Amino acid sequence: MQNSKSIIQINKQKLMWMDGFRTLKLIHHLRDNAFPNENMFKSINILFEEINEQNIYYTKSEIPNLEIQMKFLNKLRALT
């Protein structure tokens, strides 16, 4: 109660936390039962191809450097 102004605020925080928790559980379920693990950056480039956006070039390392990651983030933000 110390971090919240009211019981209503506490209940809202619980609902938001549970929504995020359920979403994460769904993602893990889909990963374990329907879709294999994929490199996130490679998958985002596939998404860009599907929507006719230019791919972001990066070396095939699992995790590109921070500059390349920022390019991915900025491009995704521009699409929303």
Residue, then its C-alpha position, 0 to 999 in steps of 0.5 A: m500500500q506504500n507505493s500506491k494511493s489506493i486499493i483501486q491502484i493496487n488492483k490495476q497494477k495486479l491486472m497489468w502484471m497478470d496480463g504481462f505474465r499471461t502474455l509471457k506464458l503464451i509466448h513460451h507455450l507457442r515456442d515450446n509447442a508450435f514455433p521453433n526458436e529463431n534468431m530475432f533479428k533474422s525473423i524481423n528481416i523476414l517480416f520486413e520482406e513480407i511487408n516490402e520494407q528494406n532489410i537491415y544488413y548485419t553480419k550473421s552473428e547471433i546478436p548484432n552490435l548495438e548500432i545495428q540493434m538501434k537500426f532495427l528498433n528505429k525501423l520498427r518504431a517508424l512502422t507503428 
